[in-house]
Amino acid sequence: MKNFTVNQRITAGFYILDLKGELDAHTASQLEDALKNLINKNQNNIIVNCENLEYIASAGLGVFMAYIEDVRSMGGDIKLTNMNDKVYNVFDLLGFPALYDILEDEKDAVSKFSENNG
């Protein structure tokens, strides 16, 4: 099993979670903790950078589904960026592009948030 990490940073006033490695049943709790932490701080405009995410299993997708309603009920959203084709295909297969903004990069996500708030 490969390692998985979630690093948090702030860019242009937005909280960004950088995912690295394999997100599966063994590692999903790390993403869950990171999202809970942001929600508890009333941070509801979240960008998830998937550039270094090598693999996602259904447990990882379940974390996104579990928290999107909480974030949206607070007036925010979760935007996903920088996905490789393999990871995108998993999201696409399960219909996530209809539920989430999946964008090319962080700059696009920041722009999308600005459009929605402006």
C-alpha positions in Angstrom: 0.0 0.0 0.0 1.3 3.4 -0.9 1.3 6.3 1.4 -1.4 9.0 1.3 -1.1 12.5 2.6 -3.3 15.5 2.8 -1.6 18.9 3.0 -3.4 22.1 3.6 -2.4 25.6 2.4 -4.1 28.9 1.6 -3.8 30.5 -1.8 -5.7 33.7 -2.8 -7.8 33.4 0.3 -8.9 29.8 -0.5 -8.1 26.7 1.5 -6.5 24.1 -0.7 -6.1 20.4 0.2 -3.3 18.8 -1.7 -3.9 15.0 -2.0 -0.9 12.7 -2.7 -0.8 8.9 -3.1 -3.7 6.5 -2.9 -7.0 7.4 -1.4 -8.8 4.2 -0.3 -10.6 2.6 2.7 -7.4 2.7 4.7 -6.6 6.4 4.0 -10.0 8.0 3.6 -10.2 9.0 7.2 -7.3 11.5 6.6 -9.3 13.3 4.0 -12.4 13.1 6.2 -10.5 14.7 9.1 -9.1 17.5 6.8 -12.6 18.3 5.5 -14.1 18.2 9.0 -11.4 20.5 10.3 -12.1 23.1 7.6 -15.9 22.9 8.1 -15.5 23.3 11.8 -13.6 26.6 11.1 -16.4 27.7 8.8 -14.2 27.4 5.8 -16.6 26.4 3.1 -14.9 27.3 -0.2 -12.5 24.4 -0.6 -10.3 23.5 -3.5 -9.0 19.9 -3.6 -5.8 19.6 -5.7 -5.6 16.0 -7.1 -2.4 16.6 -9.1 -0.5 13.9 -7.0 -3.5 11.7 -6.4 -2.5 8.4 -8.0 -5.6 6.3 -7.2 -9.0 6.7 -5.7 -11.3 4.0 -4.4 -15.0 4.1 -3.6 -14.2 4.9 0.1 -12.5 8.1 -1.1 -15.4 9.1 -3.3 -17.7 8.5 -0.3 -15.8 11.1 1.7 -16.5 13.7 -0.9 -20.2 12.7 -1.0 -20.5 12.8 2.8 -19.3 16.4 3.1 -20.5 18.2 -0.1 -24.0 18.8 1.4 -22.5 20.2 4.6 -20.3 22.6 2.7 -23.1 23.7 0.3 -25.5 24.2 3.1 -23.0 26.7 4.5 -23.0 28.6 1.1 -19.8 27.1 -0.1 -18.5 24.4 -2.4 -15.8 21.9 -3.0 -14.0 22.2 -6.3 -11.6 19.5 -7.6 -8.6 20.3 -9.8 -5.6 18.9 -11.5 -6.9 15.3 -12.0 -4.9 12.8 -14.0 -6.9 10.8 -16.6 -7.0 7.6 -14.5 -8.5 9.4 -11.4 -10.9 11.5 -13.6 -12.2 8.3 -15.2 -13.3 7.0 -11.8 -15.1 10.2 -10.9 -16.7 10.3 -14.4 -17.8 6.7 -14.3 -19.8 7.5 -11.1 -21.3 10.8 -12.4 -19.3 13.2 -10.3 -18.8 15.8 -13.1 -22.6 16.5 -12.8 -22.2 17.1 -9.0 -18.8 18.8 -8.7 -16.8 21.3 -10.7 -13.8 19.4 -11.9 -11.4 22.0 -13.2 -8.0 22.1 -15.0 -6.1 23.9 -12.2 -6.4 26.0 -9.0 -6.6 29.3 -10.9 -9.7 28.0 -12.7 -11.3 27.0 -9.3 -10.5 30.4 -7.8 -12.1 32.1 -10.9 -15.2 29.9 -10.6 -15.6 30.8 -6.9 -15.3 34.4 -7.8 -18.0 34.1 -10.5 -20.3 32.4 -8.1 -19.8 35.0 -5.3 -19.7 38.1 -7.5 
